[in-house]
Amino acid sequence: MPLSPARRVEPFTESVIREMTRLALRHNAVNLAQGFPDFPAPAPTCPAPCGALSA
């Protein structure tokens, strides 16, 4: 017999984190919704955000 969620949790909707994870996988993107990547950012992506933060 397959398991199903209890009726009391039926009103709960899917979390934004799950949706962002699914979208990231679909578009082969880096998913920052669940934390930080475990690899360094490519060099060309660093100057613009760093400049914006120090402005």
C-alpha positions as CSV (number, residue, x, y, z in Angstrom):
1,M,0.0,0.0,0.0
2,P,1.6,3.3,-1.0
3,L,2.0,6.0,1.6
4,S,0.2,9.3,1.3
5,P,0.5,12.5,3.3
6,A,-1.9,13.1,6.2
7,R,-5.0,15.2,5.4
8,R,-3.9,17.9,7.9
9,V,-1.0,18.8,5.6
10,E,-3.1,19.1,2.4
11,P,-3.2,23.0,2.6
12,F,0.6,23.3,2.6
13,T,2.0,24.4,-0.7
14,E,5.4,23.6,-2.2
15,S,8.3,25.6,-0.8
16,V,10.0,28.3,-2.9
17,I,13.3,26.5,-2.4
18,R,11.9,23.3,-4.1
19,E,10.6,25.4,-7.0
20,M,13.9,27.2,-7.4
21,T,15.8,23.9,-7.3
22,R,13.5,22.5,-10.0
23,L,14.0,25.6,-12.1
24,A,17.8,25.5,-11.6
25,L,17.9,21.9,-12.7
26,R,15.8,22.6,-15.8
27,H,18.0,25.5,-16.9
28,N,21.3,24.0,-15.9
29,A,21.8,27.0,-13.5
30,V,23.7,27.3,-10.2
31,N,21.1,27.0,-7.4
32,L,21.8,29.6,-4.7
33,A,18.4,29.0,-3.0
34,Q,20.0,26.4,-0.7
35,G,23.3,28.0,0.2
36,F,26.5,28.8,-1.4
37,P,28.3,26.9,-4.2
38,D,31.3,24.7,-3.3
39,F,33.4,26.1,-6.1
40,P,34.8,29.6,-6.8
41,A,32.9,32.1,-9.0
42,P,34.4,32.5,-12.5
43,A,36.6,35.6,-12.6
44,P,34.5,37.6,-15.1
45,T,31.5,37.5,-12.7
46,C,33.3,39.1,-9.8
47,P,34.0,42.8,-10.7
48,A,30.3,43.9,-11.3
49,P,28.8,42.7,-8.0
50,C,31.9,43.7,-6.0
51,G,31.8,47.2,-7.6
52,A,28.1,47.5,-6.8
53,L,28.6,46.5,-3.2
54,S,31.4,49.1,-2.7
55,A,29.5,52.0,-4.4
